Amino acid sequence: METLLISSSPSLHDHLQSAVGACHSHPTLWDVADVLPRSDGGLVWVDVDNQDEDLVQRLCRGDFGRVRVVVLSSTPTDAAAVKWLGMGAAGYLHAFAVAETLRQVASVVSSGGIWIGVHLMQQLCTRFGQVAKADSPHLAQLTEREREVVDHLRAGKSNKQIARDMDIAERTVKAHLTAIFGKLGVPDRVQLLLKLSA
C-alpha cells in the first residue's frame, strides 16, 4: 500500500518515515488533489493542523478516491477524534506519536480497521458497557474468569487496569480477550459490548 504524508513539516516526514518506512510527502492537499482520484487503496496521513479543513473532510469522505486516511494533530482531543472518525477517517492520533504506535496504526488501517486511541476506546467501552447486559445469554459460553474480564471491560478498563485488578499478567488478559472474541464471534471489545447490549 502506497503511503503519502500531507504536511509542510520536514520533521514530521522524517519521523513518520523512520516509523513506517518509505512515504512520499507533499506540503498541502492542494498539491495532490488532482492525483488522488487515480489512487486506489493508498494510505494518506494528513497533518490537519496546517491544511484546509474542508479539503481534509472531502478526503475523508472519499471525494478524491478510495484511500485510507489517518488524521494527525499536534494537539489531539477526543472531540476532534470523534469528529474526524465520523467524517470517514480511519484513524486519528498525535502527529508525533511514538514509532511503535505509528506502526500499529499503519497495520490496523492498512488491513481495513479503524484506529481509535486508548482514551477514546475506554470512553466508548464505558458508554457501551453501561448498556451491556450482565445477564446476556452470550455470557453462558464463557468461563467464569472470562466473564470477570468482561465485567472489567464493561467498566471501560484497559488491559493494564484489568491485569492489576485481577492480579494476572497483561498477556493473560490478552489471552482471555482473544478467547472471548473467538467464542462470541466479534473482532474487538467495542463489538463485544455492542453484542452484549443487543
TAHU-V138073 format. One record per backbone hydrogen bond with DSSP energy under -0.5 kcal/mol. NH is the residue of the N-H (numbers start at 1). CO is the residue of the C=O. E is the energy in kcal/mol with one decimal. If there is no record, write none. Layout:
NH/CO/E, NH/CO/E
//
This chain:
4/43/-2.6, 5/24/-3.2, 6/45/-3.1, 7/5/-0.8, 7/26/-2.2, 10/8/-0.7, 13/9/-2.0, 14/10/-2.5, 15/11/-2.3, 16/12/-2.9, 17/13/-2.8, 18/14/-2.3, 19/15/-1.4, 20/16/-3.1, 21/17/-1.8, 24/3/-2.1, 26/5/-2.4, 31/28/-0.8, 32/29/-1.0, 33/29/-1.3, 35/32/-1.2, 36/32/-2.3, 37/33/-0.6, 38/35/-1.6, 39/36/-2.1, 41/66/-4.1, 43/2/-3.2, 44/42/-0.5, 44/68/-3.3, 45/4/-3.3, 45/43/-0.5, 46/70/-2.8, 47/6/-2.8, 48/46/-1.4, 48/72/-2.1, 50/47/-1.5, 51/48/-1.3, 53/51/-0.7, 56/52/-2.0, 57/53/-2.4, 58/54/-2.2, 59/55/-2.4, 60/56/-2.6, 61/57/-2.0, 62/58/-0.7, 62/59/-0.9, 63/58/-2.5, 65/62/-1.5, 66/39/-0.8, 67/65/-1.6, 68/42/-3.1, 70/44/-2.8, 71/69/-0.5, 71/91/-2.7, 72/46/-3.6, 73/93/-1.6, 76/73/-0.5, 81/77/-2.1, 82/78/-2.5, 83/79/-2.2, 84/80/-2.9, 85/81/-2.8, 86/82/-2.2, 87/83/-1.1, 88/85/-1.1, 89/84/-2.4, 90/69/-3.1, 91/69/-0.9, 92/115/-0.6, 93/71/-1.9, 95/73/-2.2, 97/94/-1.5, 102/98/-2.2, 103/99/-2.4, 104/100/-2.1, 105/101/-2.8, 106/102/-2.5, 107/103/-2.3, 108/104/-2.8, 109/105/-2.9, 110/106/-2.3, 111/107/-1.4, 112/109/-1.7, 113/108/-2.8, 115/90/-3.2, 116/114/-0.6, 121/117/-2.7, 122/118/-2.5, 123/119/-1.9, 124/120/-2.6, 125/121/-2.8, 126/122/-2.5, 127/123/-2.5, 128/124/-3.3, 129/125/-2.9, 130/126/-1.4, 131/127/-0.6, 131/128/-0.8, 132/128/-1.1, 133/196/-2.0, 136/133/-1.3, 139/136/-1.5, 140/137/-1.2, 141/138/-1.5, 142/139/-1.7, 147/143/-2.3, 148/144/-1.7, 149/145/-1.8, 150/146/-2.1, 151/147/-2.1, 152/148/-1.7, 153/149/-2.2, 154/150/-2.5, 155/151/-0.7, 155/152/-0.7, 156/153/-2.3, 157/152/-1.8, 162/158/-2.6, 163/159/-2.6, 164/160/-2.2, 165/161/-2.8, 166/162/-2.6, 167/163/-0.9, 167/164/-0.5, 168/163/-2.2, 172/169/-0.6, 173/169/-1.6, 174/170/-2.2, 175/171/-2.0, 176/172/-2.5, 177/173/-2.7, 178/174/-2.5, 179/175/-2.2, 180/176/-2.8, 181/177/-3.1, 182/178/-2.2, 183/179/-2.6, 184/180/-2.3, 185/181/-1.0, 186/181/-2.0, 192/188/-1.9, 193/189/-2.4, 194/190/-2.3, 195/191/-2.4, 196/192/-2.1, 197/193/-0.9, 198/194/-0.8, 198/195/-0.7
//
